[in-house]
Amino acid sequence: MRLNVLKACLALCLVVVMGAALQEKFPVHRPLNIFREAPRVYAPMVVKRLHPAVDAELRGMGLHRRYLLEWRDRHPTAALRHLWGMEERDQKTCARIARYILRQNRSIVPELAWVEAAALVHYSAKYGAPVERAVAVANTESHFNPTSLSSYGAMGVMQVVWRIHEGLLRANGILSGEELYNPDRGIAAGCLLLGRYLRAEGDTRDALGRYAGGAVDAYCGKVEGNMARFRRLVAEAGNSRGL
């Protein structure tokens, strides 16, 4: 009996020693729940369930939520990384905006639509611009085309003029005019300006006039028309999908 116990103890010691040797030779690398893009490191503070509208809109595009993860990893500094931490109502709004973008500009692919949608939700909240109005301005300015360039030098989705706003943009982390062609950065710049104008003017029409820098009545009419189209899509989506 004692001999059997001794053999068992020796066998256990041998397993422990061999396991330690293997661990040293072949260490286990456990993945960390962070997204890296040197020199920045992003760690989600809260991960919430995605609103059913997100899956519904993805299915309507013939896609699965794994595509969102791939797009997030391809654009690690974009606002899309915040989707999983957004309130459910903002996730739902993001899904509706992505659908609206694809309807308004058939040349845009779903990946770009979701990157832009997340940016519109995130930066409109950050800079105090109503998200519906930010969406309508983006549609009015460029039909959501991030490579758009006007003869006046307005650039990107929100058609921001670098030479006029360089100081403000640099102070807010947008360091060159080329960044305005990045859909996330371009939307950040536009929402920054729109929010500032709304606070400064205290009147939507005057704020839009400053943003447009041109014929106020015609511009406001286009923005209001695009807001109405977005609201119809939201209502239609809620009725058709029960969300």
C-alpha positions as a printed Julia matrix, in Angstrom:
243×3 Matrix{Float64}:
   0.0    0.0     0.0
   2.73   2.43    1.0
   4.65   1.46   -2.13
   1.67   2.35   -4.34
   1.24   5.73   -2.61
   4.94   6.44   -3.09
   4.74   5.57   -6.79
   1.71   7.83   -7.22
   3.53  10.72   -5.55
   6.58  10.24   -7.72
   4.41  10.16  -10.87
   2.63  13.38   -9.82
   5.95  15.12   -9.19
   7.17  14.03  -12.62
   4.05  15.47  -14.29
   4.47  18.81  -12.48
   8.16  19.04  -13.42
   7.49  18.15  -17.07
   4.58  20.61  -17.22
   6.77  23.43  -15.92
   9.43  22.61  -18.48
   6.91  22.6   -21.33
   5.4   25.9   -20.14
   8.84  27.48  -20.2
   9.52  26.16  -23.68
   6.02  26.81  -25.1
   4.48  29.68  -23.1
   0.74  30.24  -23.33
  -0.21  33.66  -24.79
  -3.63  34.77  -23.62
  -5.37  37.41  -25.78
  -6.06  40.76  -24.12
  -9.38  42.54  -24.56
  -7.85  45.66  -26.1
  -7.5   47.09  -29.6
  -4.06  48.37  -30.5
  -2.81  50.84  -33.05
   0.58  52.17  -32.01
   1.16  54.39  -30.18
  -2.43  54.36  -28.85
  -4.17  51.63  -26.84
  -7.96  51.42  -26.6
  -9.76  49.35  -23.97
 -13.58  49.27  -23.88
 -14.88  50.42  -20.5
 -18.29  48.79  -20.89
 -19.41  46.22  -23.41
 -23.17  46.12  -23.86
 -25.44  43.92  -25.94
 -26.11  45.17  -29.43
 -29.63  46.41  -30.08
 -31.72  44.03  -32.25
 -31.93  46.81  -34.86
 -28.21  46.38  -35.52
 -28.64  42.72  -36.45
 -31.82  43.51  -38.37
 -30.14  46.14  -40.53
 -27.11  43.88  -41.09
 -29.39  41.06  -42.23
 -31.12  43.48  -44.57
 -27.71  44.13  -46.12
 -27.01  40.4   -46.35
 -24.39  40.64  -43.59
 -23.62  39.27  -40.12
 -22.36  41.08  -37.02
 -18.91  39.5   -37.47
 -18.42  42.05  -40.24
 -18.72  44.81  -37.64
 -15.86  43.24  -35.7
 -13.72  43.04  -38.83
 -14.46  46.67  -39.72
 -13.72  47.79  -36.17
 -10.35  46.09  -36.31
  -9.61  47.6   -39.72
 -10.4   51.1   -38.41
  -9.18  50.93  -34.79
  -9.22  54.7   -34.19
 -12.66  55.29  -35.75
 -15.8   55.89  -33.69
 -17.1   52.47  -34.77
 -15.09  51.04  -31.87
 -17.56  52.76  -29.51
 -20.61  50.94  -30.93
 -20.49  48.16  -28.31
 -20.41  50.7   -25.48
 -23.21  52.92  -26.78
 -26.64  53.12  -25.22
 -29.14  50.93  -27.05
 -30.98  53.92  -28.52
 -27.7   55.16  -30.04
 -26.93  51.71  -31.45
 -30.39  51.72  -33.03
 -29.81  55.2   -34.45
 -26.46  54.09  -35.84
 -28.11  51.15  -37.62
 -30.77  53.42  -39.15
 -28.17  55.93  -40.32
 -26.14  53.18  -42.01
 -29.24  52.11  -43.92
 -30.03  55.72  -44.84
 -26.51  56.32  -46.14
 -26.7   53.27  -48.41
 -30.04  54.44  -49.78
 -28.85  57.98  -50.44
 -25.59  57.03  -52.13
 -25.6   53.69  -53.96
 -21.84  53.86  -54.59
 -21.06  53.55  -50.86
 -20.28  50.08  -49.49
 -21.69  48.84  -46.14
 -18.33  49.08  -44.38
 -18.07  52.8   -45.12
 -21.74  53.34  -44.25
 -21.28  51.85  -40.77
 -18.04  53.75  -40.15
 -19.78  57.0   -41.08
 -22.94  56.16  -39.12
 -21.0   55.47  -35.92
 -19.01  58.68  -36.42
 -22.2   60.73  -36.86
 -23.72  59.31  -33.67
 -20.54  59.63  -31.61
 -19.32  63.08  -32.68
 -22.74  64.72  -32.79
 -23.13  63.76  -29.13
 -19.57  64.81  -28.3
 -19.88  68.27  -29.86
 -23.53  69.01  -29.11
 -25.02  68.81  -32.6
 -28.4   67.02  -32.99
 -27.63  63.77  -34.78
 -30.52  64.09  -37.26
 -29.27  67.5   -38.31
 -25.68  66.29  -38.61
 -26.86  63.44  -40.85
 -28.88  65.87  -42.97
 -25.91  68.25  -43.32
 -23.63  65.39  -44.39
 -26.14  64.32  -47.03
 -26.61  67.9   -48.23
 -22.89  68.6   -48.41
 -21.52  65.47  -50.09
 -24.09  62.65  -50.15
 -21.74  61.0   -47.64
 -18.83  60.89  -50.09
 -15.58  61.12  -48.07
 -13.47  62.0   -51.13
 -15.63  64.96  -52.11
 -13.76  68.22  -52.89
 -15.46  71.47  -53.9
 -14.03  74.19  -56.1
 -13.8   76.33  -52.93
 -11.63  73.76  -51.18
 -14.3   72.17  -48.95
 -13.28  68.6   -48.21
 -14.74  65.29  -47.1
 -18.14  64.09  -45.91
 -18.99  67.38  -44.16
 -17.2   69.64  -46.67
 -14.97  71.47  -44.18
 -12.51  74.08  -45.48
  -9.09  73.48  -43.94
  -7.56  76.89  -44.67
 -10.37  78.61  -42.75
 -10.62  76.29  -39.76
  -7.05  75.02  -39.45
  -6.45  76.49  -35.98
  -9.64  75.07  -34.46
  -9.17  71.69  -36.11
  -5.56  71.37  -34.96
  -6.64  72.22  -31.42
  -9.07  69.31  -31.62
  -6.65  66.72  -32.95
  -7.18  67.03  -36.71
  -3.7   67.91  -37.86
  -3.88  68.22  -41.65
  -6.3   68.88  -44.46
  -5.75  65.34  -45.75
  -7.37  63.99  -42.6
 -10.67  65.52  -43.7
 -10.84  62.85  -46.41
 -10.87  60.23  -43.66
 -14.63  59.67  -43.09
 -14.29  59.5   -39.31
 -12.09  62.61  -39.04
 -14.11  64.54  -41.6
 -17.34  63.89  -39.72
 -15.66  64.84  -36.44
 -14.64  68.18  -37.97
 -18.12  68.88  -39.33
 -19.88  68.03  -36.07
 -17.4   70.21  -34.19
 -18.24  73.21  -36.36
 -21.98  72.55  -36.42
 -22.15  72.26  -32.63
 -20.17  75.48  -32.15
 -22.37  77.42  -34.59
 -25.57  76.18  -32.95
 -24.38  77.3   -29.52
 -23.03  80.62  -30.78
 -26.09  81.59  -32.81
 -28.83  80.08  -30.68
 -30.86  79.68  -33.87
 -30.76  76.73  -36.25
 -31.25  78.78  -39.39
 -28.44  81.19  -38.54
 -26.16  78.32  -37.54
 -26.77  76.53  -40.85
 -26.16  79.81  -42.65
 -22.73  80.09  -41.03
 -21.97  76.47  -41.86
 -22.97  76.86  -45.51
 -21.44  80.29  -45.98
 -23.84  80.92  -48.85
 -27.53  81.14  -49.76
 -29.2   80.43  -46.43
 -32.78  79.76  -47.58
 -31.81  77.27  -50.26
 -29.37  75.48  -47.98
 -31.79  75.25  -45.06
 -34.45  73.89  -47.41
 -32.12  71.1   -48.53
 -31.14  70.23  -44.97
 -34.76  70.13  -43.82
 -35.65  67.95  -46.81
 -32.91  65.49  -45.97
 -33.99  65.41  -42.32
 -37.51  64.56  -43.42
 -36.19  61.7   -45.6
 -34.23  60.3   -42.66
 -37.24  60.48  -40.34
 -39.38  58.65  -42.91
 -36.78  55.88  -43.13
 -36.7   55.57  -39.32
 -40.48  55.32  -39.19
 -40.54  52.84  -42.06
 -37.84  50.68  -40.46
 -39.67  50.62  -37.13
 -42.92  49.57  -38.74
 -41.44  46.93  -41.06
 -39.14  45.34  -38.46
 -41.18  45.98  -35.34
 -38.22  47.74  -33.67
